Amino acid sequence: MHLELTPEALLKQLGYSVTEQTLKQINRILDNTDGLDKFLPHLPSFADALAIEKGYIAMSNSEDYLKIKCDADTNAANLTAFTELVNHWADKYKLSLKKVDNKNTYYIIGHK
């Protein structure tokens, strides 16, 4: 089965309301992130895997990228598992990530 996420469906998958503002933001992210369309079909299963480690995917407020984030109140085991999971998915789907200094946050920059 091939899953194609429209901007509206992607917003809903990420837990956002579909508004003019969120549509503009997600379209900027899609335009800014090289090759993201190759990864989008896998986004729901990645989000489900992240949730186990208290992680999630969201739109960044400061840059036009999707971000992968882990809540700060998690324990060391969660953070290790979260980091390993992010690295595994990045390698598997050839994602280029940018880690935010001193945070458990990564931007999805594009496809390698």
N, C-alpha and C positions, 0 to 999 in steps of 0.2 A: 504494500500500500504506500502510495506517495502522498505525503501531507504537504500542502502548500499553504503557508500562513500569509494571509493578506495583512496589511497594516492594522486593520481593525481587529482581526483575529489575534494578531500578535499582542496588541494592547490588552485584549481580554485574557489571553494566556498569562500575561505578566501581572494581571490583577488591576489594570487601570481602566477607568471609564473612557469611553470613546467620546472625545470632545474635539472641537476644532484645534485647540491648543495641543492636546496629546497627539493628535494625528499629525500636526506639523512637526512636533518633536520626533516622533517615530520615523517619519519620512526623512528628516534630516539625518537621523542615525543610520537608516538604511542606505542613504546616498553616501554617507561618510565612511562606512565600514566596507572595505573591499572584500568581496566574496562571501558576505554574510549569508546570502541566499543559499549557499551550499550547506550551511549549518542549520538554518532555520527549521528544517524538518525534524531535527534531533533536539531542538530546544525544549519541548515538553518533557522528554525523558531525562534530559540533563537537569531541568528544574526539579523534577521529582527526586532525583538522586541527591541534589544539593540540599533539599528540604530535610533529609535524614540527618544531615550534619549542621542543621540550623543555618543553611546558606540559601541564597536566592539570587535571581537575576532581575535587574531593574534598569530603568533608564537613568542615566547620570544627569544630575542637575547642572553640573559644571562643564561637561564636555559632551559632544554629540556621539556618544558610544553607549552600548549596553554595558552594564557593570555586573560583575559577579561579586557578591559580598557575603560575609559571614558575620553574624551579630557578635559584638565585642564581649558579651557576657558568657561566651562559651568557654569550656575548659580546654586544657592543652590537648587532650585526646581528640576532641572535636576539631580543633584547629588543625592538627596534624592530618586527620582524616579528610577534612575540607581541602587542605592544600594538595594532598595526594590526589583527590578526586578531580580538582581543577586541572592539575598537571596531566593526569591521565586523559581527560577529555580534550585538552588542548593538543596533546600529542596525537590522539586517535583521529581527531577531525582537523588537524593541521591549522589550529587557531593561533594567531599572533596575539599575545596578551601583553598588557602593560600593568605592572604591579604598582599600586599607590604606596608610597613610602609610609612606614609605620602604621599601616592599616591592613585589615584582612579583606582587601578590595582589589579587583583586577578589572581593567577595561578590555573589552573584546575589540581589538584594533582592526582585525581582518583575518583573511585566510592567507596562510603562508604560501 
